[in-house]
Amino acid sequence: MKELLTSYGYHISFNSFDVNLIIYLSGCTSNCAQKYSKSDIPSVVVAALTVDTVIVDESGIVAEIVKRVRNYYEQLEK
């Protein structure tokens, strides 16, 4: 995912709230990564096999994350 996003020109930062968009990664459906965050920064939330609460085939998770990141930035440009 990092390589794909950087190939599109996005800067990737880890464990920082000094960003425009956060990708929360949780291994289970309870979504602990975002649940306990107090951040108001826009986000894409990956919890088990869901991306923003939509079930995604495991092989398509990275593509769905990249799609949502790109959609976020395209909406900003409008």
Summary of the structure (lengths in Angstrom):
residues: 78
radius of gyration: 12.3
end to end distance: 25.2
largest distance: 34.5
contacts: 174
relative contact order: 0.18
helix: 38%
strand: 18%
